[in-house]
Amino acid sequence: MSYFVTGATGFIGRFLVGNLLRRKGTIHVLVRKDSRAKFDAIAAKMGWDPKRVMPVEGDMTQPRCGLAAAQVRALKGKVKHFFHLAAIYDLTAGLEAQQAANVDGTRHALDLAAALEAGCFHHASSIAAAGLYPGIFREDMFDEAEGLDDPYLRTKHESERLVREETRLKWRIYRPGMVVGHSQTGEIDKIDGPYYFFTLIKKLRQTLPPWMPTLGLEGGRINLVPVDFVADAMDHIAHRPRLDGHTFHLTDPEPMRVGEVLNTFCRAGHAPEMTMRIDARMFAFVPGSIRTAVGNLPPVRRMLGMLLRDFRIPKDVLKFITYPTRFDSREAERALKGSGIAVPRLDDYAWRLWDYWERHLDPDLFVDRTLRGKVRNKVVVITGGSSGIGLSTARRVAEAGAVTVIVARGREELFRARDEMKAAGGKVHAYTADLADLADCDRLVAEILEAHGHVDVLINNAGRSIRRSIELSYDRFHDFERTMQLNYFGSLRLIMGFMPSMTRRRKGHIINVSSIGVLANSPRFSAYVASKAALDAFSRCAQGELSGKGISFTTVNMPLVKTPMIAPTRMYESVPTLTPEDAAELMVRAIIERPSRITTRLGVFAALINAVAPKAYEVIMNTAFELFPDSAAARGDKPSAKERAPSQEQIAFAALMRGVHW
């Protein structure tokens, strides 16, 4: 017995060839000349017997798949089963490419199979051949397909039509569902189908705790099948007698809704589940013309495009969220009866799919995530760069090859930091400035631009924190003035100074070191939090204006960090804090990823609880206020060595609300 297989190096094909090798006979595999290296690599990986798997040089885009007359004569009458799997399985591919591969390629394969006098032509079609049929699509249905406007759906339908109209050959047609990875290994060869949503799921995991309920879509039922089921089913059915002229749905008889599928992968990826799901079909009552008009509004298109780019979801995928078709698979089930071949439950192997994607296919794996790749030879300005978070961040960017500009008020400490980094090989420049003085800010901007021409990254790290209750601040209005002067006006003055050159160059990144207190509304920090909140608000407004000009704003809602700023509050010696080096890691992430905001899960949770249950959150904050008294410094007393140590209750509360200022 001899086989001929097109698309053997494709995802389904490589597993089908492995199954055929368990049977007797030679397997002839169509291989393009420029794909021979790919074939050799896959053959080695899959452990194919080189004496039985024989490459046949050809090209699906050519008549008779590009085989020479001598090749046809050598194989004529020897091929009992001709498997045609070569096709483009990609919703995002263009019409011309899909027409050439799916329709013309099938025509050439049929001609070759007829010339070889093959026993049976086995065509790997797809449930896409049904289009967007509203209802149950049986295996004997074909012309009833609807909604074939999409190039992928149309070309899969037309390629199957060619096989159905074939009179020279016996044929069998297989319509797999949406093929996902191997149920035992998780292996998949590309991002497709539900994998498009994995980046979104990962972002949910990074942002929210796994027990947090989120909002999602219910959607239609989507038919997923693992590649090993498809290969096993095709191999088994192909060798069953008296099934020629039949079509087989290799589908899940109990498909899950889109929302259920996404939640299954949320569980696999340890992300919060979409417990509140909206059925997308509820929007069907809105006339199509109105939906189209709203969707074509420039702000809507731009926002949707940005979200889809961020989550790496092709727009064409969205139409399948309300997929309307169910598939009857009685013919396939009858042919597989007694074989033990059945579709496994997605719950049983979803974790393997997620694990393989995260280890091998996550797009973030292929992005330059090195700090050096982002800042080498770029001008990075860091205020408050002589100590704490600023110094630790400066060391990291200097090591990565940036032209590092550190700014601080104290000359001696600043220059000592500069010299230390220069001795380690960094390109470091130091400028003294009082950022609470707006005239000094202007002078600093002018000096830096004159010396370096432009600024690529501005990190507004310098700040002043005051921990004092409002009742102790009645006669200390200057507390509010001086925090606002440095934390808001000083930072804003630098932004406004460097922004003109950034907009001219159409690139630049502003990173503002804010506080988790802005999200948690920490009591006793009204002056500090208000100044940081003002800078946060400015950044959000500016981002809306300047994102189209290549300017990014990142707000880092920094948790409590062990720096000289918090030293006056003795209690902080006994509560969890970040080290400056830990904080620098957040700054490095901000530089590399350029997100709008970096915060902790607790910060997001605090803001959410405050939004949905403000009175309940008020009780929590007041409890914290009563639990943590003003420090001796805030009261105007001299710090005492005998100052009462934190109680177990205080330490426990601070540990529970890790990183929040109290």
Sequence and secondary structure as in RCSB ss.txt:
>XXXX:A:sequence
MSYFVTGATGFIGRFLVGNLLRRKGTIHVLVRKDSRAKFDAIAAKMGWDPKRVMPVEGDMTQPRCGLAAAQVRAL
KGKVKHFFHLAAIYDLTAGLEAQQAANVDGTRHALDLAAALEAGCFHHASSIAAAGLYPGIFREDMFDEAEGLDD
PYLRTKHESERLVREETRLKWRIYRPGMVVGHSQTGEIDKIDGPYYFFTLIKKLRQTLPPWMPTLGLEGGRINLV
PVDFVADAMDHIAHRPRLDGHTFHLTDPEPMRVGEVLNTFCRAGHAPEMTMRIDARMFAFVPGSIRTAVGNLPPV
RRMLGMLLRDFRIPKDVLKFITYPTRFDSREAERALKGSGIAVPRLDDYAWRLWDYWERHLDPDLFVDRTLRGKV
RNKVVVITGGSSGIGLSTARRVAEAGAVTVIVARGREELFRARDEMKAAGGKVHAYTADLADLADCDRLVAEILE
AHGHVDVLINNAGRSIRRSIELSYDRFHDFERTMQLNYFGSLRLIMGFMPSMTRRRKGHIINVSSIGVLANSPRF
SAYVASKAALDAFSRCAQGELSGKGISFTTVNMPLVKTPMIAPTRMYESVPTLTPEDAAELMVRAIIERPSRITT
RLGVFAALINAVAPKAYEVIMNTAFELFPDSAAARGDKPSAKERAPSQEQIAFAALMRGVHW
>XXXX:A:secstr
 EEEEESTTSHHHHHHHHHHTTSSSEEEEEE GGGHHHHHHHHHHHT  TTTEEEEE  TTSGGGG  HHHHHHH
TTT SEEEE      TTS HHHHIIIIIIHHHHHHHHHHHTT SEEEEE  GGGGBT SEEE TT  TT B   S
HHHHHHHHHHHHHHT  SS EEEEEE EEE  TTT   SS  GGGGGHHHHHHHHHHS TT   EEE   EE EE
EHHHHHHHHHHHHTSSS TT EEEE  SS EEHHHHHHHHHHHTT     EEE GGGGGGS HHHHHHHHTSHHH
HHHHHHHHHHHT  GGGGGGTT  EEE  HHHHHHHTTTT     HHHHHHHHHHHIIIII GGGGS   HHHHH
TT EEEEETTTSHHHHHHHHHHHHTT EEEEEES HHHHHHHHHHHHHTT EEEEEE  TTSHHHHHHHHHHHHH
HHS  SEEEE         GGG TT HHHHHHHIIIIIIIHHHHHHHHHHHHHHHT EEEEEEEETHHHHT TT 
HHHHHHHHHHHHHHHHHHHHHGGGTEEEEEEEE  B SGGGTT GGGGGS  B HHHHHHHHHHHHHH  SEE  
HHHHHHHHHHHH HHHHHHHHHHHHHHS   HHHHT    TT     HHHHHHHHHTTT   
